[in-house]
């Protein structure tokens, strides 16, 4: 789920290569590519106790941020002590001295290359050494591998590894419970405390699924596995502090009941849609008031689909949280200016925020569709596709999200939009996300989608780099791309998936010209935040 990110069409932002452009950019210019946004919202409808909880959640989020620095980079003080102002600022955006939008290249002269497993594994560990280790805990999402004094690999749970920080967070969570008047939130926080201590998150994820009527939400702990580029196993710590928008949320609830029917209608072979998605999922809109850890690194997430645990998803579905204020900030600062540079003027009129919101929202809903376990006996899709899974899952969510909103428009369930508006806005969002390259899951997902759509004739670009959409061919491309991705996940053939990604997650010379044109206009690549108690007046 992270950055469409940053997410497909843009959900959680992807991290791509701007190699030709960046060779001539100074670090100051790279820092200035991020637009600063204040994370504010109206807190007047919250009780005094809820406001106290928001403050405590922010304090806990800062601790999650500290743990993530340990996971993704190491000692944050190394960055804070760095003498060059702009390199220091850029490192704070990237959580280290590697440029996440330029293939993780070090931007400080002479600095070491990033290890594909960051600090989850010893840098000198080989895959063969990992496979030879006879300890099943090595495959857990909540363990790290270390070497003992003799140099032998050992496995340590997250609580053991980060005990001091986690204990500080637990103490603050126990204080937040004192002020909590919502039973669902209280139950979630108590179970999350236990999860942080035991590295078993199932019960707390189930409790989070049952938390339906709280004015606040708090996503906290080790969640996404994007940073583990070695095996795609280990999860990174993060936190979102969220305030619900009750008016927008109420208008979205009807779509969840339609999930089983939408699953049946997916444009693929029946064997890839046999599983029945849960209908206890909820779909709500929030303003986010604090990002920390993994979700705050470089490109920012604008929607959330959790939990990632397949057992929870099959039992209860998932929750989809739309981060409206962050989404609107990206749409205004990035999507619209890009569309003005590359879209056919007549089709430019079709792009609007409601369509962008719907494309992103249904991307998150689409994570719950399709298949979670391979039909070939290779286990869960996540496990079978290993390091390729995240890219294919994000690509699936992108295109199935667009497929779903088109279907709902056709059925009359979505009345304020047209299919043309959603497709045009999807394409503009796709170009936004593709700016950042092919080194990260969302980047590969969007590049594969772009190249599939281009070959299918869904859009054409003229010699000036202006895109014109063929809506009839786009509809066929949506169905064809959906079928291919659902089959790829369902079969769980890692070698086939890796080969397709290698051949299709590429930036052509023509596309690079378009990206260079966009970059030359000074359009931000993403946003950074002024956030915290002071910004909120707490």
DAGI-V967206 format. One record per run of one state. SS is the DSSP state (a for helix, b for strand, c for the rest). FROM is the first residue (numbers start at 1). TO is the last residue. Records with the same first field share a line. If there is no record, write none. Layout:
SS=FROM-TO ; FROM-TO
This chain:
c=1-5 ; 8-10 ; 13-18 ; 23-26 ; 32-33 ; 39-47 ; 73-75 ; 81-84 ; 95-97 ; 100-104 ; 107-117 ; 121-126 ; 133-135 ; 140-142 ; 148-152 ; 162-162 ; 180-182 ; 199-201 ; 210-215 ; 225-235 ; 245-245 ; 251-252 ; 265-269 ; 273-281 ; 297-302 ; 307-309 ; 317-318 ; 344-344 ; 349-352 ; 367-372 ; 374-379 ; 412-418 ; 435-440 ; 456-458 ; 462-466 ; 470-470 ; 492-493 ; 505-508 ; 521-525 ; 531-532 ; 537-538
b=6-7 ; 11-12 ; 34-38 ; 98-99 ; 105-106 ; 143-147 ; 153-157 ; 216-224 ; 236-244 ; 282-293 ; 303-306 ; 319-323 ; 343-343 ; 373-373 ; 380-380 ; 459-461 ; 467-469 ; 526-530
a=19-22 ; 27-31 ; 48-72 ; 76-80 ; 85-94 ; 118-120 ; 127-132 ; 136-139 ; 158-161 ; 163-179 ; 183-198 ; 202-209 ; 246-250 ; 253-264 ; 270-272 ; 294-296 ; 310-316 ; 324-342 ; 345-348 ; 353-366 ; 381-411 ; 419-434 ; 441-455 ; 471-491 ; 494-504 ; 509-520 ; 533-536
